[in-house]
Amino acid sequence: MEHRSQAESALGGAAYGMLFVLGVVMAVVGGFTHPSWQVDGVPMAALVWVLALLGVSLGAGRLMRARLGAVATAAGWLLVTMPFTLELGAGDLVIARGAPGYIYLYGGLLALVAAYLLSPSSGGSWLLRGYSPNNPM
């Protein structure tokens, strides 16, 4: 088992915290700008935000060498995006029904799942832990 110093642990915690904040910032900016750019009825801004979310989450997972990097970014994005889908009493809605909203919301969810699955697992497969192919059962 690898032992880490307190400074390394604090630096790792700060990095995951910043990834969470990055997810929050992406959700706030993306939530308000995803319907802004359309080309012939195709919501290009929503597609760009989905690709950016995939790139940032996958990059976070690979740079941190753990799926927790992708999860931290996803948690920040989800924390802000899900309340944006709720309709308030006055009828205000940030992520509205329609192609831009659906592409941004459901495409973002698929991007986060893909980033999680493509990120490296920190401890190997939980299915194979403790199994040694050289030792017959």
N, CA, C and O atoms as CSV, one atom per row, in Angstrom:
chain,resi,resn,atom,element,x,y,z
A,1,MET,N,N,0.837,-1.175,0.000
A,1,MET,CA,C,0.000,0.000,0.000
A,1,MET,C,C,0.883,1.240,0.000
A,1,MET,O,O,1.885,1.312,0.712
A,2,GLU,N,N,0.496,2.193,-0.798
A,2,GLU,CA,C,1.268,3.419,-0.932
A,2,GLU,C,C,0.932,4.382,0.201
A,2,GLU,O,O,-0.239,4.622,0.496
A,3,HIS,N,N,1.975,4.933,0.836
A,3,HIS,CA,C,1.771,5.909,1.907
A,3,HIS,C,C,2.047,7.293,1.358
A,3,HIS,O,O,3.039,7.515,0.663
A,4,ARG,N,N,1.157,8.222,1.678
A,4,ARG,CA,C,1.295,9.591,1.213
A,4,ARG,C,C,1.474,10.509,2.404
A,4,ARG,O,O,0.946,10.267,3.489
A,5,SER,N,N,2.230,11.564,2.174
A,5,SER,CA,C,2.420,12.538,3.243
A,5,SER,C,C,1.168,13.390,3.386
A,5,SER,O,O,0.280,13.363,2.533
A,6,GLN,N,N,1.109,14.144,4.473
A,6,GLN,CA,C,-0.040,15.019,4.690
A,6,GLN,C,C,-0.124,16.100,3.624
A,6,GLN,O,O,-1.218,16.484,3.210
A,7,ALA,N,N,1.031,16.592,3.176
A,7,ALA,CA,C,1.035,17.627,2.140
A,7,ALA,C,C,0.494,17.073,0.827
A,7,ALA,O,O,-0.263,17.756,0.138
A,8,GLU,N,N,0.868,15.848,0.470
A,8,GLU,CA,C,0.353,15.237,-0.753
A,8,GLU,C,C,-1.147,14.986,-0.657
A,8,GLU,O,O,-1.874,15.173,-1.632
A,9,SER,N,N,-1.608,14.567,0.508
A,9,SER,CA,C,-3.040,14.341,0.696
A,9,SER,C,C,-3.820,15.651,0.619
A,9,SER,O,O,-4.899,15.699,0.029
A,10,ALA,N,N,-3.276,16.711,1.212
A,10,ALA,CA,C,-3.938,18.015,1.157
A,10,ALA,C,C,-3.969,18.543,-0.274
A,10,ALA,O,O,-4.971,19.113,-0.705
A,11,LEU,N,N,-2.883,18.355,-1.006
A,11,LEU,CA,C,-2.828,18.804,-2.391
A,11,LEU,C,C,-3.835,18.028,-3.242
A,11,LEU,O,O,-4.493,18.607,-4.106
A,12,GLY,N,N,-3.954,16.738,-3.004
A,12,GLY,CA,C,-4.936,15.933,-3.724
A,12,GLY,C,C,-6.361,16.375,-3.416
A,12,GLY,O,O,-7.192,16.473,-4.319
A,13,GLY,N,N,-6.646,16.641,-2.153
A,13,GLY,CA,C,-7.973,17.126,-1.766
A,13,GLY,C,C,-8.289,18.469,-2.384
A,13,GLY,O,O,-9.417,18.709,-2.815
A,14,ALA,N,N,-7.298,19.351,-2.432
A,14,ALA,CA,C,-7.506,20.662,-3.052
A,14,ALA,C,C,-7.749,20.522,-4.551
A,14,ALA,O,O,-8.559,21.254,-5.120
A,15,ALA,N,N,-7.055,19.589,-5.189
A,15,ALA,CA,C,-7.253,19.365,-6.625
A,15,ALA,C,C,-8.672,18.861,-6.903
A,15,ALA,O,O,-9.319,19.321,-7.843
A,16,TYR,N,N,-9.155,17.923,-6.093
A,16,TYR,CA,C,-10.519,17.432,-6.280
A,16,TYR,C,C,-11.545,18.530,-5.994
A,16,TYR,O,O,-12.576,18.606,-6.661
A,17,GLY,N,N,-11.266,19.368,-5.014
A,17,GLY,CA,C,-12.155,20.495,-4.728
A,17,GLY,C,C,-12.218,21.470,-5.892
A,17,GLY,O,O,-13.288,21.985,-6.215
A,18,MET,N,N,-11.082,21.728,-6.520
A,18,MET,CA,C,-11.067,22.634,-7.672
A,18,MET,C,C,-11.784,22.016,-8.874
A,18,MET,O,O,-12.414,22.733,-9.651
A,19,LEU,N,N,-11.693,20.704,-9.031
A,19,LEU,CA,C,-12.433,20.038,-10.106
A,19,LEU,C,C,-13.940,20.152,-9.869
A,19,LEU,O,O,-14.711,20.327,-10.813
A,20,PHE,N,N,-14.353,20.053,-8.608
A,20,PHE,CA,C,-15.762,20.239,-8.272
A,20,PHE,C,C,-16.212,21.649,-8.630
A,20,PHE,O,O,-17.276,21.832,-9.222
A,21,VAL,N,N,-15.407,22.647,-8.273
A,21,VAL,CA,C,-15.729,24.047,-8.577
A,21,VAL,C,C,-15.759,24.259,-10.096
A,21,VAL,O,O,-16.596,25.009,-10.598
A,22,LEU,N,N,-14.858,23.608,-10.822
A,22,LEU,CA,C,-14.858,23.710,-12.282
A,22,LEU,C,C,-16.163,23.161,-12.853
A,22,LEU,O,O,-16.720,23.742,-13.785
A,23,GLY,N,N,-16.656,22.056,-12.311
A,23,GLY,CA,C,-17.946,21.518,-12.738
A,23,GLY,C,C,-19.086,22.480,-12.457
A,23,GLY,O,O,-19.996,22.619,-13.275
A,24,VAL,N,N,-19.048,23.149,-11.305
A,24,VAL,CA,C,-20.078,24.142,-10.962
A,24,VAL,C,C,-20.039,25.305,-11.946
A,24,VAL,O,O,-21.084,25.738,-12.433
A,25,VAL,N,N,-18.863,25.807,-12.239
A,25,VAL,CA,C,-18.727,26.945,-13.161
A,25,VAL,C,C,-19.206,26.559,-14.559
A,25,VAL,O,O,-19.901,27.334,-15.217
A,26,MET,N,N,-18.833,25.365,-15.010
A,26,MET,CA,C,-19.284,24.917,-16.336
A,26,MET,C,C,-20.805,24.800,-16.390
A,26,MET,O,O,-21.418,25.119,-17.409
A,27,ALA,N,N,-21.414,24.345,-15.297
A,27,ALA,CA,C,-22.871,24.204,-15.274
A,27,ALA,C,C,-23.569,25.552,-15.293
A,27,ALA,O,O,-24.574,25.719,-15.986
A,28,VAL,N,N,-23.054,26.511,-14.547
A,28,VAL,CA,C,-23.689,27.837,-14.510
A,28,VAL,C,C,-23.576,28.514,-15.873
A,28,VAL,O,O,-24.568,29.012,-16.405
A,29,VAL,N,N,-22.392,28.531,-16.429
A,29,VAL,CA,C,-22.206,29.197,-17.723
A,29,VAL,C,C,-22.932,28.428,-18.832
A,29,VAL,O,O,-23.609,29.026,-19.667
A,30,GLY,N,N,-22.788,27.108,-18.833
A,30,GLY,CA,C,-23.449,26.303,-19.854
A,30,GLY,C,C,-24.958,26.336,-19.754
A,30,GLY,O,O,-25.651,26.325,-20.772
A,31,GLY,N,N,-25.473,26.378,-18.536
A,31,GLY,CA,C,-26.917,26.420,-18.354
A,31,GLY,C,C,-27.557,27.657,-18.957
A,31,GLY,O,O,-28.673,27.594,-19.472
A,32,PHE,N,N,-26.860,28.774,-18.896
A,32,PHE,CA,C,-27.428,30.007,-19.433
A,32,PHE,C,C,-27.076,30.252,-20.895
A,32,PHE,O,O,-27.741,31.055,-21.550
A,33,THR,N,N,-26.054,29.589,-21.426
A,33,THR,CA,C,-25.630,29.876,-22.801
A,33,THR,C,C,-25.910,28.748,-23.786
A,33,THR,O,O,-25.682,28.926,-24.983
A,34,HIS,N,N,-26.394,27.601,-23.333
A,34,HIS,CA,C,-26.571,26.474,-24.265
A,34,HIS,C,C,-27.570,26.740,-25.391
A,34,HIS,O,O,-27.407,26.146,-26.457
A,35,PRO,N,N,-28.592,27.587,-25.237
A,35,PRO,CA,C,-29.484,27.811,-26.382
A,35,PRO,C,C,-29.087,29.003,-27.259
A,35,PRO,O,O,-29.840,29.372,-28.160
A,36,SER,N,N,-27.929,29.607,-27.016
A,36,SER,CA,C,-27.609,30.886,-27.648
A,36,SER,C,C,-27.176,30.779,-29.111
A,36,SER,O,O,-27.375,31.733,-29.863
A,37,TRP,N,N,-26.598,29.665,-29.544
A,37,TRP,CA,C,-26.041,29.594,-30.896
A,37,TRP,C,C,-26.658,28.407,-31.616
A,37,TRP,O,O,-26.492,27.258,-31.206
A,38,GLN,N,N,-27.375,28.704,-32.702
A,38,GLN,CA,C,-27.992,27.654,-33.506
A,38,GLN,C,C,-27.667,27.893,-34.975
A,38,GLN,O,O,-27.652,29.030,-35.446
A,39,VAL,N,N,-27.408,26.803,-35.687
A,39,VAL,CA,C,-27.134,26.869,-37.111
A,39,VAL,C,C,-28.167,25.999,-37.813
A,39,VAL,O,O,-28.160,24.777,-37.663
A,40,ASP,N,N,-29.040,26.616,-38.568
A,40,ASP,CA,C,-30.113,25.910,-39.287
A,40,ASP,C,C,-30.930,25.023,-38.360
A,40,ASP,O,O,-31.280,23.901,-38.726
A,41,GLY,N,N,-31.233,25.507,-37.178
A,41,GLY,CA,C,-32.043,24.762,-36.222
A,41,GLY,C,C,-31.281,23.768,-35.377
A,41,GLY,O,O,-31.862,23.148,-34.486
A,42,VAL,N,N,-29.984,23.599,-35.635
A,42,VAL,CA,C,-29.160,22.677,-34.839
A,42,VAL,C,C,-28.534,23.461,-33.693
A,42,VAL,O,O,-27.809,24.426,-33.935
A,43,PRO,N,N,-28.796,23.070,-32.459
A,43,PRO,CA,C,-28.257,23.808,-31.305
A,43,PRO,C,C,-26.757,23.545,-31.111
A,43,PRO,O,O,-26.360,22.663,-30.349
A,44,MET,N,N,-25.951,24.315,-31.806
A,44,MET,CA,C,-24.498,24.110,-31.787
A,44,MET,C,C,-23.896,24.402,-30.417
A,44,MET,O,O,-22.966,23.712,-29.999
A,45,ALA,N,N,-24.402,25.401,-29.716
A,45,ALA,CA,C,-23.855,25.731,-28.396
A,45,ALA,C,C,-24.060,24.570,-27.433
A,45,ALA,O,O,-23.171,24.266,-26.638
A,46,ALA,N,N,-25.212,23.920,-27.491
A,46,ALA,CA,C,-25.466,22.773,-26.617
A,46,ALA,C,C,-24.511,21.629,-26.946
A,46,ALA,O,O,-23.997,20.969,-26.043
A,47,LEU,N,N,-24.275,21.395,-28.218
A,47,LEU,CA,C,-23.341,20.335,-28.620
A,47,LEU,C,C,-21.911,20.646,-28.171
A,47,LEU,O,O,-21.182,19.762,-27.721
A,48,VAL,N,N,-21.527,21.910,-28.301
A,48,VAL,CA,C,-20.183,22.315,-27.861
A,48,VAL,C,C,-20.039,22.131,-26.354
A,48,VAL,O,O,-18.994,21.682,-25.883
A,49,TRP,N,N,-21.082,22.475,-25.591
A,49,TRP,CA,C,-21.023,22.301,-24.140
A,49,TRP,C,C,-20.934,20.832,-23.749
A,49,TRP,O,O,-20.231,20.487,-22.799
A,50,VAL,N,N,-21.636,19.966,-24.467
A,50,VAL,CA,C,-21.559,18.528,-24.181
A,50,VAL,C,C,-20.149,18.012,-24.448
A,50,VAL,O,O,-19.599,17.264,-23.640
A,51,LEU,N,N,-19.562,18.407,-25.578
A,51,LEU,CA,C,-18.193,17.987,-25.889
A,51,LEU,C,C,-17.187,18.559,-24.886
A,51,LEU,O,O,-16.236,17.877,-24.503
A,52,ALA,N,N,-17.394,19.793,-24.467
A,52,ALA,CA,C,-16.502,20.394,-23.472
A,52,ALA,C,C,-16.611,19.664,-22.136
A,52,ALA,O,O,-15.607,19.438,-21.460
A,53,LEU,N,N,-17.822,19.301,-21.766
A,53,LEU,CA,C,-18.013,18.567,-20.516
A,53,LEU,C,C,-17.343,17.201,-20.576
A,53,LEU,O,O,-16.717,16.768,-19.609
A,54,LEU,N,N,-17.476,16.526,-21.708
A,54,LEU,CA,C,-16.798,15.236,-21.882
A,54,LEU,C,C,-15.287,15.409,-21.791
A,54,LEU,O,O,-14.614,14.643,-21.103
A,55,GLY,N,N,-14.755,16.411,-22.481
A,55,GLY,CA,C,-13.308,16.633,-22.474
A,55,GLY,C,C,-12.765,16.984,-21.102
A,55,GLY,O,O,-11.731,16.457,-20.691
A,56,VAL,N,N,-13.443,17.862,-20.395
A,56,VAL,CA,C,-12.970,18.275,-19.076
A,56,VAL,C,C,-13.071,17.124,-18.073
A,56,VAL,O,O,-12.147,16.897,-17.293
A,57,SER,N,N,-14.190,16.401,-18.094
A,57,SER,CA,C,-14.359,15.302,-17.141
A,57,SER,C,C,-13.388,14.162,-17.427
A,57,SER,O,O,-12.796,13.596,-16.509
A,58,LEU,N,N,-13.229,13.829,-18.705
A,58,LEU,CA,C,-12.294,12.762,-19.057
A,58,LEU,C,C,-10.859,13.187,-18.758
A,58,LEU,O,O,-10.059,12.393,-18.263
A,59,GLY,N,N,-10.538,14.445,-19.062
A,59,GLY,CA,C,-9.201,14.944,-18.734
A,59,GLY,C,C,-8.942,14.941,-17.242
A,59,GLY,O,O,-7.836,14.622,-16.807
A,60,ALA,N,N,-9.947,15.293,-16.449
A,60,ALA,CA,C,-9.782,15.274,-14.997
A,60,ALA,C,C,-9.541,13.856,-14.492
A,60,ALA,O,O,-8.690,13.629,-13.632
A,61,GLY,N,N,-10.292,12.911,-15.030
A,61,GLY,CA,C,-10.111,11.518,-14.613
A,61,GLY,C,C,-8.747,10.981,-14.987
A,61,GLY,O,O,-8.121,10.266,-14.205
A,62,ARG,N,N,-8.287,11.318,-16.170
A,62,ARG,CA,C,-6.976,10.810,-16.614
A,62,ARG,C,C,-5.822,11.525,-15.914
A,62,ARG,O,O,-4.823,10.894,-15.570
A,63,LEU,N,N,-5.950,12.823,-15.703
A,63,LEU,CA,C,-4.871,13.548,-15.027
A,63,LEU,C,C,-4.744,13.153,-13.558
A,63,LEU,O,O,-3.639,13.100,-13.017
A,64,MET,N,N,-5.878,12.878,-12.917
A,64,MET,CA,C,-5.836,12.453,-11.512
A,64,MET,C,C,-5.562,10.953,-11.387
A,64,MET,O,O,-5.361,10.443,-10.285
A,65,ARG,N,N,-5.555,10.255,-12.518
A,65,ARG,CA,C,-5.329,8.811,-12.560
A,65,ARG,C,C,-6.339,8.047,-11.705
A,65,ARG,O,O,-6.018,7.026,-11.097
A,66,ALA,N,N,-7.558,8.565,-11.675
A,66,ALA,CA,C,-8.615,7.921,-10.893
A,66,ALA,C,C,-9.964,8.404,-11.413
A,66,ALA,O,O,-10.093,9.523,-11.909
A,67,ARG,N,N,-10.945,7.554,-11.290
A,67,ARG,CA,C,-12.291,7.928,-11.714
A,67,ARG,C,C,-12.875,9.023,-10.830
A,67,ARG,O,O,-13.832,9.696,-11.214
A,68,LEU,N,N,-12.301,9.197,-9.654
A,68,LEU,CA,C,-12.793,10.233,-8.753
A,68,LEU,C,C,-12.634,11.625,-9.359
A,68,LEU,O,O,-13.406,12.525,-9.030
A,69,GLY,N,N,-11.653,11.822,-10.232
A,69,GLY,CA,C,-11.500,13.105,-10.909
A,69,GLY,C,C,-12.699,13.421,-11.785
A,69,GLY,O,O,-13.196,14.548,-11.791
A,70,ALA,N,N,-13.163,12.420,-12.526
A,70,ALA,CA,C,-14.360,12.605,-13.357
A,70,ALA,C,C,-15.598,12.765,-12.484
A,70,ALA,O,O,-16.500,13.533,-12.821
A,71,VAL,N,N,-15.648,12.051,-11.376
A,71,VAL,CA,C,-16.804,12.132,-10.475
A,71,VAL,C,C,-16.882,13.509,-9.819
A,71,VAL,O,O,-17.977,14.047,-9.656
A,72,ALA,N,N,-15.760,14.081,-9.447
A,72,ALA,CA,C,-15.760,15.399,-8.802
A,72,ALA,C,C,-16.310,16.458,-9.753
A,72,ALA,O,O,-17.116,17.298,-9.352
A,73,THR,N,N,-15.879,16.420,-11.003
A,73,THR,CA,C,-16.386,17.371,-11.986
A,73,THR,C,C,-17.877,17.135,-12.244
A,73,THR,O,O,-18.657,18.083,-12.342
A,74,ALA,N,N,-18.259,15.868,-12.351
A,74,ALA,CA,C,-19.664,15.523,-12.596
A,74,ALA,C,C,-20.550,15.963,-11.440
A,74,ALA,O,O,-21.661,16.445,-11.662
A,75,ALA,N,N,-20.077,15.806,-10.217
A,75,ALA,CA,C,-20.876,16.191,-9.052
A,75,ALA,C,C,-21.144,17.695,-9.051
A,75,ALA,O,O,-22.255,18.124,-8.743
A,76,GLY,N,N,-20.144,18.489,-9.389
A,76,GLY,CA,C,-20.339,19.933,-9.456
A,76,GLY,C,C,-21.321,20.313,-10.549
A,76,GLY,O,O,-22.166,21.186,-10.354
A,77,TRP,N,N,-21.213,19.659,-11.698
A,77,TRP,CA,C,-22.111,19.961,-12.805
A,77,TRP,C,C,-23.545,19.556,-12.465
A,77,TRP,O,O,-24.483,20.310,-12.725
A,78,LEU,N,N,-23.714,18.383,-11.894
A,78,LEU,CA,C,-25.050,17.895,-11.554
A,78,LEU,C,C,-25.702,18.721,-10.450
A,78,LEU,O,O,-26.912,18.948,-10.475
A,79,LEU,N,N,-24.908,19.167,-9.488
A,79,LEU,CA,C,-25.443,19.952,-8.379
A,79,LEU,C,C,-26.121,21.232,-8.865
A,79,LEU,O,O,-27.104,21.676,-8.272
A,80,VAL,N,N,-25.610,21.817,-9.923
A,80,VAL,CA,C,-26.181,23.050,-10.448
A,80,VAL,C,C,-27.203,22.768,-11.550
A,80,VAL,O,O,-28.234,23.437,-11.616
A,81,THR,N,N,-26.937,21.806,-12.397
A,81,THR,CA,C,-27.787,21.563,-13.561
A,81,THR,C,C,-29.158,21.031,-13.177
A,81,THR,O,O,-30.157,21.442,-13.767
A,82,MET,N,N,-29.236,20.145,-12.222
A,82,MET,CA,C,-30.534,19.570,-11.873
A,82,MET,C,C,-31.528,20.622,-11.346
A,82,MET,O,O,-32.685,20.598,-11.763
A,83,PRO,N,N,-31.136,21.531,-10.460
A,83,PRO,CA,C,-32.095,22.581,-10.077
A,83,PRO,C,C,-32.452,23.522,-11.234
A,83,PRO,O,O,-33.522,24.130,-11.223
A,84,PHE,N,N,-31.571,23.647,-12.226
A,84,PHE,CA,C,-31.873,24.488,-13.387
A,84,PHE,C,C,-33.028,23.920,-14.210
A,84,PHE,O,O,-33.630,24.653,-14.993
A,85,THR,N,N,-33.349,22.653,-14.057
A,85,THR,CA,C,-34.438,22.049,-14.818
A,85,THR,C,C,-35.797,22.222,-14.145
A,85,THR,O,O,-36.827,21.895,-14.735
A,86,LEU,N,N,-35.806,22.737,-12.911
A,86,LEU,CA,C,-37.058,22.903,-12.178
A,86,LEU,C,C,-37.737,24.211,-12.567
A,86,LEU,O,O,-37.086,25.247,-12.703
A,87,GLU,N,N,-39.042,24.148,-12.742
A,87,GLU,CA,C,-39.801,25.344,-13.066
A,87,GLU,C,C,-40.232,26.028,-11.777
A,87,GLU,O,O,-40.815,25.396,-10.896
A,88,LEU,N,N,-39.947,27.302,-11.669
A,88,LEU,CA,C,-40.311,28.070,-10.485
A,88,LEU,C,C,-41.762,28.515,-10.576
A,88,LEU,O,O,-42.395,28.369,-11.622
A,89,GLY,N,N,-42.285,29.054,-9.493
A,89,GLY,CA,C,-43.677,29.485,-9.444
A,89,GLY,C,C,-44.033,30.526,-10.490
A,89,GLY,O,O,-45.157,30.536,-10.991
A,90,ALA,N,N,-43.105,31.392,-10.825
A,90,ALA,CA,C,-43.370,32.440,-11.813
A,90,ALA,C,C,-43.198,31.936,-13.238
A,90,ALA,O,O,-43.381,32.694,-14.190
A,91,GLY,N,N,-42.849,30.665,-13.393
A,91,GLY,CA,C,-42.666,30.098,-14.721
A,91,GLY,C,C,-41.250,30.202,-15.241
A,91,GLY,O,O,-40.991,29.848,-16.391
A,92,ASP,N,N,-40.318,30.682,-14.414
A,92,ASP,CA,C,-38.934,30.796,-14.838
A,92,ASP,C,C,-38.297,29.414,-14.942
A,92,ASP,O,O,-38.547,28.534,-14.119
A,93,LEU,N,N,-37.477,29.247,-15.964
A,93,LEU,CA,C,-36.834,27.971,-16.220
A,93,LEU,C,C,-35.519,28.258,-16.928
A,93,LEU,O,O,-35.506,28.984,-17.921
A,94,VAL,N,N,-34.418,27.706,-16.443
A,94,VAL,CA,C,-33.126,27.954,-17.070
A,94,VAL,C,C,-32.911,26.994,-18.229
A,94,VAL,O,O,-32.577,27.427,-19.331
A,95,ILE,N,N,-33.093,25.705,-18.002
A,95,ILE,CA,C,-32.952,24.713,-19.062
A,95,ILE,C,C,-34.365,24.331,-19.494
A,95,ILE,O,O,-35.035,23.535,-18.836
A,96,ALA,N,N,-34.801,24.903,-20.593
A,96,ALA,CA,C,-36.184,24.740,-21.047
A,96,ALA,C,C,-36.339,23.491,-21.907
A,96,ALA,O,O,-35.363,22.881,-22.342
A,97,ARG,N,N,-37.588,23.135,-22.134
A,97,ARG,CA,C,-37.889,22.039,-23.039
A,97,ARG,C,C,-37.510,22.457,-24.449
A,97,ARG,O,O,-37.540,23.638,-24.797
A,98,GLY,N,N,-37.161,21.482,-25.236
A,98,GLY,CA,C,-36.775,21.762,-26.615
A,98,GLY,C,C,-35.428,21.130,-26.906
A,98,GLY,O,O,-34.764,20.608,-26.011
A,99,ALA,N,N,-35.041,21.183,-28.147
A,99,ALA,CA,C,-33.803,20.522,-28.582
A,99,ALA,C,C,-32.561,21.013,-27.833
A,99,ALA,O,O,-31.774,20.180,-27.383
A,100,PRO,N,N,-32.346,22.333,-27.676
A,100,PRO,CA,C,-31.133,22.744,-26.956
A,100,PRO,C,C,-31.091,22.230,-25.514
A,100,PRO,O,O,-30.048,21.775,-25.045
A,101,GLY,N,N,-32.212,22.303,-24.824
A,101,GLY,CA,C,-32.248,21.845,-23.436
A,101,GLY,C,C,-32.048,20.349,-23.312
A,101,GLY,O,O,-31.315,19.885,-22.438
A,102,TYR,N,N,-32.704,19.583,-24.194
A,102,TYR,CA,C,-32.568,18.129,-24.142
A,102,TYR,C,C,-31.160,17.679,-24.500
A,102,TYR,O,O,-30.608,16.781,-23.865
A,103,ILE,N,N,-30.580,18.307,-25.519
A,103,ILE,CA,C,-29.209,17.940,-25.900
A,103,ILE,C,C,-28.233,18.291,-24.791
A,103,ILE,O,O,-27.334,17.511,-24.476
A,104,TYR,N,N,-28.410,19.459,-24.204
A,104,TYR,CA,C,-27.504,19.872,-23.122
A,104,TYR,C,C,-27.650,18.968,-21.899
A,104,TYR,O,O,-26.648,18.538,-21.327
A,105,LEU,N,N,-28.867,18.682,-21.501
A,105,LEU,CA,C,-29.098,17.900,-20.287
A,105,LEU,C,C,-28.740,16.424,-20.475
A,105,LEU,O,O,-27.909,15.883,-19.747
A,106,TYR,N,N,-29.369,15.786,-21.447
A,106,TYR,CA,C,-29.155,14.346,-21.619
A,106,TYR,C,C,-27.809,14.043,-22.266
A,106,TYR,O,O,-27.183,13.030,-21.954
A,107,GLY,N,N,-27.367,14.906,-23.158
A,107,GLY,CA,C,-26.024,14.739,-23.719
A,107,GLY,C,C,-24.954,14.927,-22.658
A,107,GLY,O,O,-23.944,14.223,-22.654
A,108,GLY,N,N,-25.176,15.886,-21.751
A,108,GLY,CA,C,-24.228,16.086,-20.648
A,108,GLY,C,C,-24.174,14.889,-19.725
A,108,GLY,O,O,-23.098,14.494,-19.277
A,109,LEU,N,N,-25.337,14.306,-19.434
A,109,LEU,CA,C,-25.360,13.107,-18.589
A,109,LEU,C,C,-24.620,11.955,-19.255
A,109,LEU,O,O,-23.854,11.249,-18.598
A,110,LEU,N,N,-24.841,11.755,-20.559
A,110,LEU,CA,C,-24.122,10.700,-21.278
A,110,LEU,C,C,-22.620,10.978,-21.327
A,110,LEU,O,O,-21.810,10.056,-21.231
A,111,ALA,N,N,-22.254,12.246,-21.475
A,111,ALA,CA,C,-20.834,12.608,-21.489
A,111,ALA,C,C,-20.178,12.298,-20.147
A,111,ALA,O,O,-19.042,11.827,-20.107
A,112,LEU,N,N,-20.883,12.556,-19.055
A,112,LEU,CA,C,-20.326,12.264,-17.732
A,112,LEU,C,C,-20.174,10.768,-17.507
A,112,LEU,O,O,-19.179,10.326,-16.932
A,113,VAL,N,N,-21.140,9.992,-17.951
A,113,VAL,CA,C,-21.036,8.534,-17.821
A,113,VAL,C,C,-19.875,8.010,-18.663
A,113,VAL,O,O,-19.107,7.162,-18.208
A,114,ALA,N,N,-19.748,8.515,-19.885
A,114,ALA,CA,C,-18.654,8.093,-20.752
A,114,ALA,C,C,-17.299,8.469,-20.148
A,114,ALA,O,O,-16.360,7.674,-20.185
A,115,ALA,N,N,-17.200,9.670,-19.597
A,115,ALA,CA,C,-15.938,10.098,-18.976
A,115,ALA,C,C,-15.594,9.214,-17.787
A,115,ALA,O,O,-14.431,8.866,-17.582
A,116,TYR,N,N,-16.597,8.852,-17.009
A,116,TYR,CA,C,-16.357,7.961,-15.867
A,116,TYR,C,C,-15.860,6.603,-16.335
A,116,TYR,O,O,-14.894,6.069,-15.790
A,117,LEU,N,N,-16.513,6.048,-17.336
A,117,LEU,CA,C,-16.141,4.707,-17.804
A,117,LEU,C,C,-14.788,4.681,-18.512
A,117,LEU,O,O,-14.092,3.666,-18.475
A,118,LEU,N,N,-14.412,5.779,-19.151
A,118,LEU,CA,C,-13.137,5.824,-19.864
A,118,LEU,C,C,-11.970,6.262,-18.981
A,118,LEU,O,O,-10.814,6.163,-19.394
A,119,SER,N,N,-12.257,6.740,-17.780
A,119,SER,CA,C,-11.193,7.140,-16.859
A,119,SER,C,C,-10.563,5.897,-16.247
A,119,SER,O,O,-11.230,4.876,-16.077
A,120,PRO,N,N,-9.273,5.982,-15.915
A,120,PRO,CA,C,-8.618,4.811,-15.323
A,120,PRO,C,C,-9.110,4.541,-13.907
A,120,PRO,O,O,-9.380,5.459,-13.132
A,121,SER,N,N,-9.214,3.279,-13.602
A,121,SER,CA,C,-9.607,2.862,-12.261
A,121,SER,C,C,-8.379,2.911,-11.368
A,121,SER,O,O,-7.319,2.413,-11.747
A,122,SER,N,N,-8.505,3.502,-10.195
A,122,SER,CA,C,-7.342,3.692,-9.320
A,122,SER,C,C,-6.865,2.398,-8.684
A,122,SER,O,O,-5.668,2.234,-8.450
A,123,GLY,N,N,-7.764,1.488,-8.402
A,123,GLY,CA,C,-7.359,0.274,-7.702
A,123,GLY,C,C,-7.530,-0.998,-8.499
A,123,GLY,O,O,-7.474,-2.092,-7.937
A,124,GLY,N,N,-7.735,-0.879,-9.788
A,124,GLY,CA,C,-7.989,-2.046,-10.595
A,124,GLY,C,C,-9.446,-2.459,-10.462
A,124,GLY,O,O,-10.238,-1.799,-9.789
A,125,SER,N,N,-9.770,-3.524,-11.092
A,125,SER,CA,C,-11.148,-3.996,-11.088
A,125,SER,C,C,-11.534,-4.556,-9.735
A,125,SER,O,O,-10.781,-5.335,-9.152
A,126,TRP,N,N,-12.693,-4.174,-9.226
A,126,TRP,CA,C,-13.166,-4.693,-7.952
A,126,TRP,C,C,-13.568,-6.154,-8.087
A,126,TRP,O,O,-13.657,-6.869,-7.088
A,127,LEU,N,N,-13.810,-6.601,-9.307
A,127,LEU,CA,C,-14.152,-8.004,-9.513
A,127,LEU,C,C,-12.941,-8.922,-9.377
A,127,LEU,O,O,-13.065,-10.063,-8.934
A,128,LEU,N,N,-11.778,-8.417,-9.757
A,128,LEU,CA,C,-10.584,-9.256,-9.780
A,128,LEU,C,C,-9.673,-9.058,-8.574
A,128,LEU,O,O,-8.623,-9.696,-8.491
A,129,ARG,N,N,-10.042,-8.203,-7.655
A,129,ARG,CA,C,-9.211,-7.957,-6.493
A,129,ARG,C,C,-9.062,-9.229,-5.665
A,129,ARG,O,O,-10.054,-9.875,-5.329
A,130,GLY,N,N,-7.858,-9.576,-5.347
A,130,GLY,CA,C,-7.602,-10.754,-4.520
A,130,GLY,C,C,-7.483,-12.038,-5.311
A,130,GLY,O,O,-7.169,-13.082,-4.739
A,131,TYR,N,N,-7.724,-11.992,-6.606
A,131,TYR,CA,C,-7.628,-13.184,-7.425
A,131,TYR,C,C,-6.258,-13.248,-8.060
A,131,TYR,O,O,-5.828,-12.298,-8.714
A,132,SER,N,N,-5.582,-14.339,-7.875
A,132,SER,CA,C,-4.278,-14.557,-8.484
A,132,SER,C,C,-4.398,-15.741,-9.431
A,132,SER,O,O,-4.733,-16.841,-8.991
A,133,PRO,N,N,-4.132,-15.544,-10.733
A,133,PRO,CA,C,-4.316,-16.638,-11.674
A,133,PRO,C,C,-3.332,-17.782,-11.443
A,133,PRO,O,O,-3.566,-18.890,-11.927
A,134,ASN,N,N,-2.230,-17.546,-10.713
A,134,ASN,CA,C,-1.244,-18.590,-10.468
A,134,ASN,C,C,-1.653,-19.536,-9.346
A,134,ASN,O,O,-1.144,-20.653,-9.259
A,135,ASN,N,N,-2.569,-19.095,-8.488
A,135,ASN,CA,C,-3.017,-19.942,-7.378
A,135,ASN,C,C,-4.354,-20.598,-7.723
A,135,ASN,O,O,-5.378,-19.919,-7.792
A,136,PRO,N,N,-4.346,-21.912,-7.939
A,136,PRO,CA,C,-5.632,-22.559,-8.228
A,136,PRO,C,C,-6.496,-22.592,-6.971
A,136,PRO,O,O,-5.982,-22.637,-5.853
A,137,MET,N,N,-7.775,-22.568,-7.162
A,137,MET,CA,C,-8.699,-22.551,-6.037
A,137,MET,C,C,-8.953,-23.898,-5.540
A,137,MET,O,O,-9.714,-24.071,-4.588
